[in-house]
Amino acid sequence: MIVADALKLHIQPEPEPGTRPIQIRVSGRYLLPGGVEHACETRSLSLSAIEVLAPESGLLGDPVTLYLDDVGPVAGAIRSISSDGFTLAVEVGPERRARFAARLDWLAGQASGRADQRSDPRIVPTQRAVEVRRADGQVLPGTVIDISMSGAAIAVDDKPAVGEAVTVGKRRATVVRHLETGFAVTFRLPFRPETFGRHVVL
């Protein structure tokens, strides 16, 4: 019993994704009371608070809605004000909280480069033919080599440059490396587990 109790003291539960602040710049816009909207950028994000770099702040306690790229709308109230923005106390319900936590975990992977390694399980989808649209509008016919919830490997004849933003099928992505027969991308928005499988179509 003594050993078991000692082990309990040393075993810490895994923290919920998104509870630790992520130091990352995410662009977006925010809506102040009265309908005034401004562009903004985050300094850090967590499930409970978001530090916002903004040209104008409301008053303490004012309700604010953020619309962040790769995250979506986030509602809350101004908790503190600084010389270059404000901190938003995030207000989300249980269902939205789980999705928000998953998105923050994905952003943390992007910030650390973890998502580039595509550690998620990979599958070969039933529908493999796909079109890759480059930023200049050029369309490349391609074939899906494999796909995961966070990215894909695509076989093409003409490889886009590493770092180039492309659209694979209908999904926005970034080229992260070249392969012998094509290239690999990470998706701007990963698939959700309940919508991912061999049936998925890009």
KOLVEX-239525 format. One line per field, with one value per atom (N, C-alpha, C): x, y, z; atom name; chain; residue number from 1. Coordinates in pm, 1 decimal, decimal comma, always signed. Each point is the difference from the previous one (the first is absolute). Layout:
u: [X	...]
v: [Y	...]
w: [Z	...]
atom: [CA	...]
kette: [A	...]
nr: [NUM	...]
//
This chain:
u: [+82,7	-82,7	+85,9	+111,4	+87,3	+59,5	+43,9	+57,7	-104,2	-122,2	-107,2	-31,3	-4,6	-27,8	+111,3	+124,4	+113,4	-6,3	-40,2	-11,2	-106,4	-110,8	-107,2	+48,7	+92,2	+50,4	+83,2	+64,9	+90,9	-66,5	-113,7	-68,4	-93,2	+31,0	-81,6	-85,3	-126,7	-83,1	+48,1	-21,9	+37,0	-82,1	+65,3	-77,0	-90,1	-114,1	-91,8	+66,4	-10,6	+57,6	-51,7	+91,2	-41,2	+3,7	+28,5	+1,3	+125,6	+108,9	+122,3	+1,2	+36,7	+0,8	+95,6	-43,6	+82,3	+46,5	+130,5	+53,6	+2,2	-102,9	-10,2	-79,5	+40,5	-70,8	-105,0	-125,3	-111,0	-75,8	-15,7	-69,2	-151,1	-68,6	-145,3	-58,9	-119,5	-66,7	-86,4	-42,3	-82,0	-110,1	-108,5	-118,5	-24,7	+2,2	-25,7	-149,3	-46,0	-139,3	-29,2	-115,6	-34,1	+28,3	+58,7	+22,3	+128,8	+91,5	+128,2	+92,6	+55,3	+84,7	+140,1	+102,1	+139,3	+77,4	+109,8	+92,9	+83,1	+47,3	+79,1	+92,3	+79,8	+90,0	+16,3	+12,1	+17,5	+147,2	+25,0	+134,1	+8,8	-108,0	-6,1	-145,7	-21,0	-135,0	-1,3	-109,2	-26,2	-151,1	-43,7	-143,5	-67,8	+76,4	-60,7	+21,9	+106,4	+30,3	+75,8	-20,6	+71,1	+55,8	+131,6	+62,6	-10,7	-60,1	-28,8	+79,0	+74,3	+66,2	-99,6	-41,0	-110,4	+21,1	-49,4	+15,5	-92,2	-106,5	-97,0	-61,5	-22,1	-59,8	-131,9	-84,5	-121,3	+28,0	-101,6	+13,1	+6,2	+52,4	+3,9	-140,7	-11,1	-129,4	-81,6	+43,3	-74,6	+0,3	-113,9	-2,6	+67,9	+79,2	+72,8	-10,0	-15,6	+5,8	+120,8	+88,0	+116,3	-33,2	+49,5	-9,5	+143,5	+56,0	+140,8	+18,0	+98,0	+32,9	+37,2	-47,8	+29,0	-64,7	-74,3	-64,2	-150,6	-41,4	-141,5	-39,3	-130,6	-45,6	+23,9	+44,3	+20,5	-58,2	-91,8	-63,9	+59,0	-7,3	+48,7	-19,4	+70,4	-8,5	+141,2	+19,6	+132,0	+35,6	+110,9	+44,3	+102,7	+85,3	+100,4	+35,8	+55,9	+34,5	+147,8	+69,6	+141,2	+18,6	+123,6	+27,3	-16,6	+10,6	-9,8	-114,5	-97,1	-113,8	-73,2	-45,9	-76,0	+5,1	-41,2	-11,4	-147,3	-38,8	-139,3	-16,5	-92,5	-37,5	-98,5	+41,3	-78,4	-122,5	-113,0	-124,2	-51,7	+15,6	-46,0	-73,9	-101,0	-73,5	+77,7	-46,1	+71,8	+25,7	-100,4	+16,8	+100,2	-16,4	+91,5	+139,9	+8,6	+128,9	+85,3	-62,0	+73,9	+56,9	-79,4	+48,1	+109,7	-18,5	+98,7	+132,2	-7,8	+120,3	+74,8	-74,6	+63,0	+68,5	-63,2	+59,1	+126,1	-1,4	+118,4	+114,2	-33,5	+103,0	+63,2	-82,6	+52,0	+89,4	-41,6	+81,8	+133,8	-2,2	+124,2	+93,8	-57,6	+80,7	+58,0	-79,7	+49,5	+115,5	-14,9	+102,2	+131,0	-9,3	+120,6	+56,9	-73,8	+44,6	-43,8	-71,8	-42,6	-93,3	-87,0	-96,8	+66,8	+120,2	+68,9	+39,6	+11,6	+42,3	-116,6	-120,2	-119,6	+0,0	+0,2	+1,6	-135,5	-105,8	-131,1	+1,9	-83,5	-7,6	-35,2	+64,3	-23,0	-81,4	-83,7	-79,6	+7,7	-39,1	-12,9	-149,0	-48,8	-144,1	-49,5	-128,6	-61,0	+9,6	-28,6	+7,8	+138,0	+86,4	+138,5	+29,0	-77,6	+23,3	-34,8	+85,9	-22,9	+63,3	-58,2	+58,0	+68,1	+119,2	+74,9	+1,8	-56,5	-5,0	+106,3	+86,7	+105,8	-50,9	+79,7	-42,2	-23,3	+72,5	-15,5	-115,3	-75,3	-114,3	+29,7	+127,6	+35,6	-55,2	-57,6	-57,6	+84,8	+43,6	+82,9	-80,7	-8,1	-64,2	+92,0	-54,8	+82,5	-69,1	+75,7	-51,0	+38,4	-95,9	+27,5	+79,6	+120,5	+80,9	-53,1	-15,9	-64,6	-47,9	-81,1	-59,9	-13,6	+15,5	-25,7	-93,9	-38,6	-90,2	+65,7	+134,9	+69,3	+68,1	+8,2	+69,7	-11,2	+73,3	-6,9	+128,2	+25,1	+108,1	-65,0	+44,3	-62,0	+104,6	-32,3	+87,5	-39,4	+96,3	-21,9	+127,0	-12,2	+117,4	+74,1	-75,3	+58,3	-18,3	+108,3	-10,6	-3,8	-98,8	+1,2	+117,5	+40,2	+112,5	-38,0	+98,2	-22,6	-39,2	-104,8	-50,7	-112,6	-24,1	-105,3	-138,1	-92,3	-139,0	-71,9	-66,2	-72,2	-138,1	-85,3	-129,3	-4,0	-10,6	-3,6	-145,5	-57,4	-143,7	-70,1	-69,0	-65,0	+65,6	+113,8	+61,6	+128,0	+5,1	+117,3	+114,3	+121,2	+114,3	+128,5	+108,2	+132,8	+97,1	+80,9	+100,5	+112,1	+29,9	+101,3	+127,7	-6,4	+121,8	-27,3	+108,2	-9,7	+24,7	-67,7	+19,3	+57,2	+43,4	+57,4	-100,2	-127,2	-101,9	-99,8	+22,2	-96,7	+36,0	-96,3	+23,4	-95,9	+30,9	-85,5	-52,2	-122,2	-61,4	-53,0	-14,4	-80,3	-123,7	-114,4	-125,3	-10,8	-60,9	-25,8	-96,2	-99,2	-94,7	+1,2	+39,2	+4,6	-140,0	-8,4	-126,4	-34,8	-128,3	-45,0	-10,2	+30,7	+0,5	-129,2	-114,1	-128,4	-29,8	+75,6	-24,1	+113,1	+97,1	+118,1	-7,3	+37,4	+1,9	+32,9	-1,7	+35,5	-96,5	-119,2	-101,0	+26,2	+93,8	+18,1	+41,7	-54,2	+32,3	+56,8	+116,4	+62,1	-68,9]
v: [-120,8	+120,8	+125,5	-5,3	+117,4	+29,4	-109,7	+17,3	+56,0	-54,6	+46,1	+146,5	+38,9	+139,9	+90,5	-48,7	+79,7	+19,1	-107,1	+10,1	+101,2	+2,8	+94,3	+143,8	+23,4	+135,4	+45,9	-96,1	+35,5	-3,9	-67,2	-9,1	+119,0	+85,3	+118,0	-22,5	+36,8	-15,9	+89,9	-45,2	+80,5	+128,5	+115,6	+124,4	+2,8	+62,8	+13,1	+83,9	-43,3	+80,2	+143,2	+95,5	+139,4	+72,6	-71,8	+67,8	+84,7	-39,6	+79,1	+101,5	+125,1	+102,3	-36,2	+23,9	-21,6	+136,5	+18,7	+126,3	-6,9	+54,1	-8,7	+118,5	+49,1	+110,6	-56,3	+30,0	-39,8	+126,5	+22,8	+120,1	-17,3	+111,6	-5,1	+139,1	+6,3	+127,2	-15,0	+113,3	-7,4	+104,3	-32,0	+84,4	+53,2	+132,9	+65,5	+32,2	+30,7	+42,7	+120,6	+2,0	+108,3	-33,8	-119,1	-44,5	+47,3	+59,2	+44,9	-120,5	-17,1	-115,5	+45,7	-72,4	+32,6	-127,6	+15,3	-111,1	-18,0	-123,4	-26,0	-119,1	-28,8	-114,2	-47,6	-129,9	-50,3	-0,5	+11,9	-20,1	-139,6	-41,6	-134,3	-42,4	-133,2	-54,3	-114,6	-11,0	-117,2	-16,1	-106,2	-22,7	+108,3	+62,5	+96,7	+145,3	+28,5	+140,1	+12,4	+112,5	+30,6	+141,3	+12,8	+131,9	+52,5	+117,1	+55,0	+128,3	+4,4	+122,9	+75,6	+118,2	+69,3	+150,9	+69,6	+145,7	+74,1	-67,2	+66,1	-102,4	+41,1	-89,8	+57,7	-88,1	+46,2	+27,6	-14,8	+20,7	-134,7	-0,8	-123,1	-58,3	-128,2	-66,5	+3,6	+79,8	+6,5	-135,8	-40,7	-123,4	+22,3	-97,2	+8,4	-134,9	+4,0	-122,4	+7,2	-99,8	-11,3	-94,5	+31,1	-89,8	-26,7	-114,2	-29,4	-101,3	+25,0	-95,2	-134,1	-109,4	-136,7	-35,6	+92,6	-27,6	+20,8	+112,5	+32,0	+102,0	+16,0	+100,2	-43,9	+94,7	-24,0	+119,2	-26,7	+107,2	+8,1	+119,4	+18,4	+143,4	+35,9	+135,4	+50,7	+131,2	+58,9	-11,6	-69,6	-22,6	+102,8	+41,9	+101,7	+74,3	+119,9	+85,6	+36,4	-4,1	+37,4	+111,5	+46,4	+110,3	-40,5	-130,9	-45,4	-97,3	-2,2	-88,5	-33,4	-124,3	-41,8	-151,8	-48,3	-143,9	-35,7	-100,8	-44,3	-122,3	+6,8	-117,9	-80,4	-119,7	-80,8	-59,3	+4,8	-57,7	-100,1	-130,2	-104,3	-108,1	-58,2	-110,2	-129,9	-107,1	-128,1	-56,4	+4,6	-57,1	+81,2	+130,4	+87,8	-5,4	-19,8	-5,6	-115,1	-116,7	-115,8	+28,2	+62,9	+32,7	+105,7	+98,7	+106,4	-57,8	-93,6	-63,2	-77,0	-72,0	-75,6	+93,7	+113,0	+95,7	+63,3	+29,6	+56,0	-101,0	-127,4	-104,1	-8,1	+14,7	-1,5	+121,2	+118,0	+120,0	-14,9	-64,2	-23,1	-87,8	-99,7	-84,9	+77,3	+90,7	+84,6	+86,9	+57,6	+90,6	-72,4	-127,2	-75,0	-80,0	-3,4	-80,1	-144,3	-35,2	-138,9	-46,1	+92,0	-40,3	-33,4	+57,5	-29,0	-146,2	-66,7	-139,3	-95,0	+51,5	-79,8	-128,0	+18,0	-114,3	-69,8	+64,5	-63,2	-123,8	-100,7	-118,9	+37,5	-66,0	+28,7	-111,7	+37,3	-97,7	+32,4	-95,4	+22,6	+9,8	+117,5	+16,2	-73,0	-26,0	-65,1	+89,4	+129,3	+97,2	+65,3	-35,4	+47,3	+114,3	+12,9	+109,0	+133,3	+100,6	+129,1	+110,2	+119,1	+116,1	+88,3	+48,1	+90,6	+137,4	+98,7	+135,5	+85,4	+59,7	+85,4	+142,9	+83,2	+137,2	+81,5	-32,9	+75,4	-51,8	-97,3	-53,4	-124,5	-36,3	-120,3	-123,5	-90,7	-122,7	-119,3	-79,5	-117,3	-126,4	-92,8	-128,5	-83,0	-58,9	-76,8	-126,3	-79,9	-123,7	-4,0	-29,3	-8,7	-127,4	+16,0	-115,6	-55,5	+88,0	-34,8	+128,5	-15,4	+116,3	-27,2	+104,6	-7,7	+114,5	+10,6	+107,9	+136,6	+4,3	+128,3	+32,9	-95,8	+28,8	-113,5	+13,3	-100,7	+0,2	-111,8	-10,5	-11,8	+83,7	+8,5	-25,7	-87,5	-24,7	+93,4	+78,0	+91,1	+5,3	+50,8	+16,3	+129,6	+107,0	+132,2	+36,3	-0,1	+18,6	+148,4	+42,3	+136,7	+16,0	+123,1	+27,0	-28,4	-40,4	-18,0	+134,8	+0,1	+123,0	+63,7	-49,3	+58,3	-40,7	+94,9	-28,1	-56,9	-112,4	-65,3	-42,0	-35,9	-58,3	-139,9	-99,7	-140,0	-44,1	-16,5	-22,2	+126,2	-7,4	+117,7	+42,7	-62,2	+24,6	+81,7	+112,8	+86,2	-64,5	+14,2	-68,4	+76,3	-45,2	+57,0	-112,1	+19,1	-99,9	+1,6	-116,4	-5,5	-71,8	-85,3	-65,0	-66,1	-25,9	-69,6	-149,2	-79,5	-144,3	-36,6	-122,7	-42,3	+14,8	-29,6	+4,4	+114,2	+88,9	+106,8	+86,8	+22,2	+87,8	-35,2	+51,7	-19,6	+134,5	+0,1	+122,9	-21,6	+110,7	-0,4	+83,6	-44,1	+71,0	+120,1	+108,1	+115,4	-37,9	-82,1	-50,2	-152,0	-68,3	-146,6	-60,3	-124,0	-72,7	-31,0	-8,4	-45,2	-152,0	-68,0	-147,3	-61,9	+62,1	-59,3	+13,4	+85,5	+16,0	-59,5	-64,5	-49,2	-150,7	-45,3	-143,1	-20,2	-125,1	-30,3	+65,2	+34,6	+60,6	+148,1	+60,6	+144,6	+44,0	+114,3	+56,7	+139,6	+25,1	+131,6	+102,0]
w: [+0,0	+0,0	+0,0	+76,8	+6,7	-136,8	-70,7	-133,8	-96,1	+6,8	-88,4	+23,9	+129,5	+31,4	-49,9	+9,9	-47,0	-150,6	-71,0	-145,1	-39,6	+74,3	-29,8	+9,5	+95,3	+18,3	-118,4	-68,8	-108,5	-136,9	-11,5	-128,7	-15,0	-94,7	-24,4	-124,4	+3,5	-119,5	-112,4	-124,8	-116,2	-1,4	-19,5	-5,4	-122,4	+12,4	-112,6	-108,5	-128,6	-107,6	+5,2	-18,9	-4,5	+132,4	+111,0	+129,5	+18,4	-64,9	+7,5	-113,5	+28,1	-106,0	-113,4	-123,2	-118,3	-48,7	-9,0	-50,1	-152,5	-63,2	-145,5	-52,8	-116,6	-63,8	-95,5	+27,3	-86,8	-38,3	-128,2	-46,8	+9,1	+6,8	+3,8	+11,8	+53,5	+23,1	+125,1	+55,9	+120,2	-6,0	+67,4	-1,0	+140,2	+12,8	+127,6	+13,4	+121,8	+15,8	-89,5	-59,6	-91,0	-144,6	-24,1	-137,1	-63,4	+78,3	-54,9	-16,6	-121,0	-29,5	-38,3	+48,4	-28,9	-30,8	-75,6	-20,5	+126,0	+23,1	+119,9	-23,3	+101,5	-2,2	+143,7	+18,9	+135,9	+39,1	+129,3	+54,1	+61,5	+65,6	+57,7	+10,8	+1,4	+11,4	+99,8	+73,5	+83,2	+9,6	+65,9	+15,2	+83,2	+88,6	+92,0	-38,8	-77,9	-30,9	-131,3	-68,0	-124,0	+10,9	-19,3	-4,8	-142,4	-15,2	-132,0	-22,3	-111,2	-42,8	-86,2	+44,7	-65,6	+2,4	-103,5	-5,6	+95,4	+43,1	+87,4	+94,0	+123,8	+98,0	+48,4	+49,2	+64,8	+146,9	+83,0	+143,6	+70,6	+120,7	+77,9	+12,5	-28,5	+8,7	-127,1	-98,8	-126,4	-70,2	-55,7	-79,2	-134,8	-42,9	-126,6	-70,3	-131,9	-79,8	-92,4	+12,3	-88,3	-114,5	-118,5	-115,0	-45,2	+40,1	-23,7	-112,5	-87,1	-105,7	+62,3	-59,0	+44,2	+133,5	+59,7	+128,7	-9,0	-60,4	-8,1	+104,6	+25,1	+96,3	+144,3	+82,0	+143,0	+75,1	+91,2	+75,9	+140,1	+57,9	+135,8	+44,7	+106,6	+54,0	+29,2	-11,8	+23,8	+147,8	+27,5	+137,8	+44,8	-93,9	+31,4	-127,6	+17,0	-113,4	+9,4	-114,9	-4,6	-101,8	-14,4	-92,2	-146,1	-28,5	-139,3	-23,8	+91,1	-21,7	+128,4	+10,1	+117,6	+13,4	+116,1	+23,8	+10,5	-76,6	-2,6	+89,2	+94,7	+78,1	-84,5	-40,8	-94,3	+68,7	-70,2	+50,0	-103,2	+29,1	-92,2	+78,0	-63,3	+60,2	-12,8	+65,4	-0,2	-139,5	-88,1	-134,3	-81,3	+1,3	-72,4	+61,8	+131,4	+68,9	-53,0	-23,6	-49,9	-138,8	-86,5	-134,9	+6,4	+88,1	+15,5	+50,9	+95,5	+54,0	-108,4	-84,8	-108,3	-98,8	-28,7	-93,2	+59,0	+130,1	+64,9	+0,5	+20,8	-2,4	-138,3	-103,5	-137,1	-25,1	+48,5	-15,8	+71,3	+117,4	+73,0	-82,2	-68,5	-87,0	-116,3	-57,2	-108,6	+48,1	+119,7	+52,3	+28,1	+41,8	+35,6	-115,9	-112,8	-113,5	+9,4	+108,6	+18,9	-110,3	-48,4	-101,8	-132,3	-24,3	-124,5	-10,3	+112,8	-1,9	-26,2	-0,7	-25,6	+82,8	+132,9	+90,1	+5,9	-51,8	-1,1	-90,1	+29,4	-85,3	-143,6	-95,4	-141,2	-63,9	-95,0	-73,4	-148,6	-82,5	-144,2	-28,9	-40,2	-19,9	-124,1	-3,8	-115,9	-123,1	+17,5	-109,7	+2,6	-95,1	+4,3	-97,2	-106,0	-95,0	+65,7	-19,5	+63,1	-84,2	+6,8	-67,2	+103,7	-34,5	+86,8	-66,1	+68,1	-55,1	+68,5	-81,6	+52,9	+17,0	+66,8	+29,6	-126,6	-108,9	-124,9	-85,8	+52,3	-72,7	-80,9	-14,6	-75,2	+70,5	-77,4	+55,5	-42,8	+98,9	-26,1	+27,5	-94,6	+29,7	+88,9	+104,4	+92,4	+47,4	+74,4	+58,3	+147,1	+85,9	+143,2	+28,1	+55,7	+39,8	+131,1	+97,3	+126,0	+65,1	+103,7	+64,8	+149,0	+80,3	+143,6	+35,3	+126,0	+39,0	-13,5	+5,0	-2,2	-131,9	-93,0	-124,9	-99,5	-110,8	-105,4	-81,5	-67,2	-97,6	-137,0	-93,8	-131,9	-107,9	-95,2	-114,2	-113,9	-49,7	-112,8	-83,8	-122,7	-85,5	+30,4	+28,6	+23,5	+147,0	+77,9	+144,8	+37,6	+79,4	+54,4	+96,5	+24,1	+89,5	+145,3	+79,0	+143,4	+60,4	+79,9	+59,3	-78,9	-121,7	-83,5	+50,7	-1,9	+36,4	-121,5	+17,1	-109,1	+50,8	-94,3	+34,1	-58,6	+86,0	-42,9	+0,9	-119,6	-6,7	+46,2	+113,7	+57,6	+130,8	+32,7	+130,9	-14,5	+71,7	-3,0	+77,3	-53,6	+60,2	-29,7	+64,4	-21,9	-32,9	-103,7	-38,5	+103,4	+59,9	+105,7	-42,5	-101,4	-48,9	-134,7	-73,0	-127,7	+19,7	-80,8	-3,3	-136,9	-14,5	-127,8	-114,0	+29,2	-105,4	+17,0	+96,0	+21,8	+118,7	+89,4	+114,5	+113,0	+119,5	+117,1	+47,1	+51,3	+50,0	+141,1	+72,6	+121,8	-29,0	+50,1	-22,6	+92,7	-49,3	+85,4	+112,0	-32,9	+99,1	-7,3	+106,6	-4,6	-2,6	-45,7	+5,4	+145,0	+28,4	+130,7	-2,5	+110,8	+0,8	-50,5	+32,6	-38,1	-149,3	-71,6	-144,0	-83,6	+65,3	-71,4	-19,4	-120,0	-30,4	-146,6	-44,8	-139,4	-99,3	+47,2	-86,5	-25,6	+73,2	-5,6	-140,5	-42,9	-131,1	+21,7	-56,4	+14,8	-89,8]
atom: [N	CA	C	N	CA	C	N	CA	C	N	CA	C	N	CA	C	N	CA	C	N	CA	C	N	CA	C	N	CA	C	N	CA	C	N	CA	C	N	CA	C	N	CA	C	N	CA	C	N	CA	C	N	CA	C	N	CA	C	N	CA	C	N	CA	C	N	CA	C	N	CA	C	N	CA	C	N	CA	C	N	CA	C	N	CA	C	N	CA	C	N	CA	C	N	CA	C	N	CA	C	N	CA	C	N	CA	C	N	CA	C	N	CA	C	N	CA	C	N	CA	C	N	CA	C	N	CA	C	N	CA	C	N	CA	C	N	CA	C	N	CA	C	N	CA	C	N	CA	C	N	CA	C	N	CA	C	N	CA	C	N	CA	C	N	CA	C	N	CA	C	N	CA	C	N	CA	C	N	CA	C	N	CA	C	N	CA	C	N	CA	C	N	CA	C	N	CA	C	N	CA	C	N	CA	C	N	CA	C	N	CA	C	N	CA	C	N	CA	C	N	CA	C	N	CA	C	N	CA	C	N	CA	C	N	CA	C	N	CA	C	N	CA	C	N	CA	C	N	CA	C	N	CA	C	N	CA	C	N	CA	C	N	CA	C	N	CA	C	N	CA	C	N	CA	C	N	CA	C	N	CA	C	N	CA	C	N	CA	C	N	CA	C	N	CA	C	N	CA	C	N	CA	C	N	CA	C	N	CA	C	N	CA	C	N	CA	C	N	CA	C	N	CA	C	N	CA	C	N	CA	C	N	CA	C	N	CA	C	N	CA	C	N	CA	C	N	CA	C	N	CA	C	N	CA	C	N	CA	C	N	CA	C	N	CA	C	N	CA	C	N	CA	C	N	CA	C	N	CA	C	N	CA	C	N	CA	C	N	CA	C	N	CA	C	N	CA	C	N	CA	C	N	CA	C	N	CA	C	N	CA	C	N	CA	C	N	CA	C	N	CA	C	N	CA	C	N	CA	C	N	CA	C	N	CA	C	N	CA	C	N	CA	C	N	CA	C	N	CA	C	N	CA	C	N	CA	C	N	CA	C	N	CA	C	N	CA	C	N	CA	C	N	CA	C	N	CA	C	N	CA	C	N	CA	C	N	CA	C	N	CA	C	N	CA	C	N	CA	C	N	CA	C	N	CA	C	N	CA	C	N	CA	C	N	CA	C	N	CA	C	N	CA	C	N	CA	C	N	CA	C	N	CA	C	N	CA	C	N	CA	C	N	CA	C	N	CA	C	N	CA	C	N	CA	C	N	CA	C	N	CA	C	N	CA	C	N	CA	C	N	CA	C	N	CA	C	N	CA	C	N	CA	C	N	CA	C	N	CA	C	N	CA	C	N	CA	C	N	CA	C	N	CA	C	N	CA	C	N	CA	C	N	CA	C	N	CA	C	N	CA	C	N	CA	C	N	CA	C	N	CA	C	N	CA	C	N	CA	C	N	CA	C	N	CA	C	N	CA	C	N	CA	C	N	CA	C	N	CA	C	N	CA	C	N	CA	C	N	CA	C	N	CA	C	N	CA	C	N	CA	C	N	CA	C	N	CA	C	N	CA	C	N	CA	C	N	CA	C	N	CA	C	N	CA	C]
kette: [A	A	A	A	A	A	A	A	A	A	A	A	A	A	A	A	A	A	A	A	A	A	A	A	A	A	A	A	A	A	A	A	A	A	A	A	A	A	A	A	A	A	A	A	A	A	A	A	A	A	A	A	A	A	A	A	A	A	A	A	A	A	A	A	A	A	A	A	A	A	A	A	A	A	A	A	A	A	A	A	A	A	A	A	A	A	A	A	A	A	A	A	A	A	A	A	A	A	A	A	A	A	A	A	A	A	A	A	A	A	A	A	A	A	A	A	A	A	A	A	A	A	A	A	A	A	A	A	A	A	A	A	A	A	A	A	A	A	A	A	A	A	A	A	A	A	A	A	A	A	A	A	A	A	A	A	A	A	A	A	A	A	A	A	A	A	A	A	A	A	A	A	A	A	A	A	A	A	A	A	A	A	A	A	A	A	A	A	A	A	A	A	A	A	A	A	A	A	A	A	A	A	A	A	A	A	A	A	A	A	A	A	A	A	A	A	A	A	A	A	A	A	A	A	A	A	A	A	A	A	A	A	A	A	A	A	A	A	A	A	A	A	A	A	A	A	A	A	A	A	A	A	A	A	A	A	A	A	A	A	A	A	A	A	A	A	A	A	A	A	A	A	A	A	A	A	A	A	A	A	A	A	A	A	A	A	A	A	A	A	A	A	A	A	A	A	A	A	A	A	A	A	A	A	A	A	A	A	A	A	A	A	A	A	A	A	A	A	A	A	A	A	A	A	A	A	A	A	A	A	A	A	A	A	A	A	A	A	A	A	A	A	A	A	A	A	A	A	A	A	A	A	A	A	A	A	A	A	A	A	A	A	A	A	A	A	A	A	A	A	A	A	A	A	A	A	A	A	A	A	A	A	A	A	A	A	A	A	A	A	A	A	A	A	A	A	A	A	A	A	A	A	A	A	A	A	A	A	A	A	A	A	A	A	A	A	A	A	A	A	A	A	A	A	A	A	A	A	A	A	A	A	A	A	A	A	A	A	A	A	A	A	A	A	A	A	A	A	A	A	A	A	A	A	A	A	A	A	A	A	A	A	A	A	A	A	A	A	A	A	A	A	A	A	A	A	A	A	A	A	A	A	A	A	A	A	A	A	A	A	A	A	A	A	A	A	A	A	A	A	A	A	A	A	A	A	A	A	A	A	A	A	A	A	A	A	A	A	A	A	A	A	A	A	A	A	A	A	A	A	A	A	A	A	A	A	A	A	A	A	A	A	A	A	A	A	A	A	A	A	A	A	A	A	A	A	A	A	A	A	A	A	A	A	A	A	A	A	A	A	A	A	A	A	A	A	A	A	A	A	A	A	A	A	A	A	A	A	A	A	A	A	A	A	A	A	A	A	A	A	A	A	A	A	A	A]
nr: [1	1	1	2	2	2	3	3	3	4	4	4	5	5	5	6	6	6	7	7	7	8	8	8	9	9	9	10	10	10	11	11	11	12	12	12	13	13	13	14	14	14	15	15	15	16	16	16	17	17	17	18	18	18	19	19	19	20	20	20	21	21	21	22	22	22	23	23	23	24	24	24	25	25	25	26	26	26	27	27	27	28	28	28	29	29	29	30	30	30	31	31	31	32	32	32	33	33	33	34	34	34	35	35	35	36	36	36	37	37	37	38	38	38	39	39	39	40	40	40	41	41	41	42	42	42	43	43	43	44	44	44	45	45	45	46	46	46	47	47	47	48	48	48	49	49	49	50	50	50	51	51	51	52	52	52	53	53	53	54	54	54	55	55	55	56	56	56	57	57	57	58	58	58	59	59	59	60	60	60	61	61	61	62	62	62	63	63	63	64	64	64	65	65	65	66	66	66	67	67	67	68	68	68	69	69	69	70	70	70	71	71	71	72	72	72	73	73	73	74	74	74	75	75	75	76	76	76	77	77	77	78	78	78	79	79	79	80	80	80	81	81	81	82	82	82	83	83	83	84	84	84	85	85	85	86	86	86	87	87	87	88	88	88	89	89	89	90	90	90	91	91	91	92	92	92	93	93	93	94	94	94	95	95	95	96	96	96	97	97	97	98	98	98	99	99	99	100	100	100	101	101	101	102	102	102	103	103	103	104	104	104	105	105	105	106	106	106	107	107	107	108	108	108	109	109	109	110	110	110	111	111	111	112	112	112	113	113	113	114	114	114	115	115	115	116	116	116	117	117	117	118	118	118	119	119	119	120	120	120	121	121	121	122	122	122	123	123	123	124	124	124	125	125	125	126	126	126	127	127	127	128	128	128	129	129	129	130	130	130	131	131	131	132	132	132	133	133	133	134	134	134	135	135	135	136	136	136	137	137	137	138	138	138	139	139	139	140	140	140	141	141	141	142	142	142	143	143	143	144	144	144	145	145	145	146	146	146	147	147	147	148	148	148	149	149	149	150	150	150	151	151	151	152	152	152	153	153	153	154	154	154	155	155	155	156	156	156	157	157	157	158	158	158	159	159	159	160	160	160	161	161	161	162	162	162	163	163	163	164	164	164	165	165	165	166	166	166	167	167	167	168	168	168	169	169	169	170	170	170	171	171	171	172	172	172	173	173	173	174	174	174	175	175	175	176	176	176	177	177	177	178	178	178	179	179	179	180	180	180	181	181	181	182	182	182	183	183	183	184	184	184	185	185	185	186	186	186	187	187	187	188	188	188	189	189	189	190	190	190	191	191	191	192	192	192	193	193	193	194	194	194	195	195	195	196	196	196	197	197	197	198	198	198	199	199	199	200	200	200	201	201	201	202	202	202]
//
